[in-house]
Amino acid sequence: MTEVMNLTQLASYLQMSQASLYHLLAAGKIPGTKVGKQWRFSRPKVDEWLQGSKQQSADILVVEDDALILQTVVKVLQEAGHQCVGAGTTARALSLLTEIAFDLVFIDMLLPDGTGLDIISAVMSTPKPPQMVIVTAHPGHELADKARRLVPNITVLEKPVRLETLMEFAKTGVTR
């Protein structure tokens, strides 16, 4: 492979979608240079970036009942180098919490078989509770207020949320 790659070549090299690369570029996360209207990437700089990314990957749980949103968020976080799993129900999330020590948990509050409060309670009872972020369409809902009382420093994001915002939390979840 050549020392300088275009976006298509980089997507193939990293086995990522071009859309995910654009998100990384927009967030200033991947080393690249814009030449005219085209992006160019130095393979040695990308390899160096990859080494740093592997050392900074987080274990992330995404709890979301909308299957399309869940699939998209999990895929983007995985393509950014994180170990990420999704759960569409409270039961699945609770099961995963017993199996994996997560660094970060994104929690939707209204789920088909429970609420985000069930998940927050389970997370708080783990030996080393991970960072939690509520992602909800109803930030003023009484459930979000109860979550704030349970975990005063919890972050509440209102849907729709930009993928770059979630990726920033993933990055900070590594350094906890």
N, C-alpha and C positions, 0 to 999 in steps of 0.2 A: 504494500500500500504506500502511496506517496506521502511525503512529509506534510503537505498542505491539502486539506480536504474541504469540499463544499458541504452544504447542509445535507444533501442526499447521501453523500459518502459517509459523513459522520453518523447519520441515523443508522446506516447499515453497520458501520464499525461498532457502534454502541448497542445495537439491537434495540433501538428506541424508535418511537414514532417521531415524525417531524414536528407534530403538534407539541409533544412533550419537550422537544428541544427548544421550540419557540418559547415555551413557558420558562425554561431554565435561562434562556437568553434575556427574556424580559425582566427576570429577577436578578440578572447579573451574576448568575451562578456558574456559568460555564465559560471558559476562556475562548474568545473569538474576536475577530476583527471584521468590521464591515468595510468592504471595498465597493464603492458605488452603492448599488442596491443588493449586493450579494454578500453573504457571510463566508468567511474563510477561517479554518481552524488548523492550528499547528498540531500535528500528531503528538510530538513530545510534550507539549503543554497540556493536551487533552489527557495523555497517559498520566501525567503528574497530578492533574485534577482528579482523575479516577482513583488514584492511590489515596488521596486525601479523603475522597468521598466514601471509600470502602471503610476507612478508619472511623468515619463519622456516621455510620448508618445506625438507625434507630429501629427498635421493635415497636410496631404501631398496630393498634387495634382501631378499626373504623366501624362504628355501630350506626347503621343507617338502614331504614326500611325501604327506601326507594332503590330498587335493584340497579337502575341505570346510574344513579349518582354513586352508589356503593362501588360498582364495578369501575367507574371512571376514576374515582379518588384512589382506590387501591392500586389500580394500574399505574397512575401517574407517580404515586409514592414509591412503588416498586421500581419503576424505570429510573427514578432519582437515586436508587441504590439502597432504599430502606427495606427491611423485612416487614411486610405489611399483610395483615389478614383482615377480612371483613366479616361482619355478622349482621344479618338482617332482622334478628330477633333478640329479645332479652335473654332467652334460654341459651342461644348459641353464644352470645357474648359472655354469659356467666360461665359456661363450659370452658371457653377459651381462656378466661382469666384464671382458671384453676390449673391450666396446662402451661401457660407462657407468662414469663415476667416481662411485661411491657414497659417501655420507656414513656409511651404516650398513648392516650385513649381519646379519640374523637367520639362524642356521644350525642346522638339525636335523642330528644326528650320523649317524643311520642312514638311508641313502638307497638306493633300489633299484639304483643303478649305481655306488656308491662310498660314501665317508664324508665327514663334515664336515671331516676333516683335509685331504682333497684341496682343498676350498674354502678353508680357512684358509691352506694353503700358497700357493695362487694369489693370495689377497688380500694376503698378506705380500710377495709379489713385485711388487705394483703400486707405482708411484712415490710415491703418497701413500695408504698403507693406511687404509681407513675403520675406524671403530669396529666391533667384532664382538661379537655376543652369541650364545652357544650356547643353544638352546631344545630340551631333550631330556627324554624320559621316564626316562632312565637317567643321572642326573648323576654316579653313582659308577662308571659304565662306564669301562673302560680307555681308550676313545677320548677321553672327556672329560678324563681325567688327562693323556693325551698332549697334548691341546689346551692345557691349563694350563701344561705345560712349554714348549710352543712360544711361547705368548703368556701370560706370567705374570699380566697384569692383565685377562685376558679374563673376562667375566661369564658364569656358567652359571646358567640358569634352569630349574627343574624344571616339566615339564608336569603339569597344566594351568596355564597362565599367564593372568592377567587381562589383558584388552585395555588397561586403563589403564596397566599396567606397561609394555607394549610402547610405548604412546604416550609415556610418560615418557622412554624410551630414544630415541624418535624426536625428541623435543624437544631432548634433550642432544646428539644426533648432529649437530644444526644448528650448535651452538656450538663444535665441536671445532676 
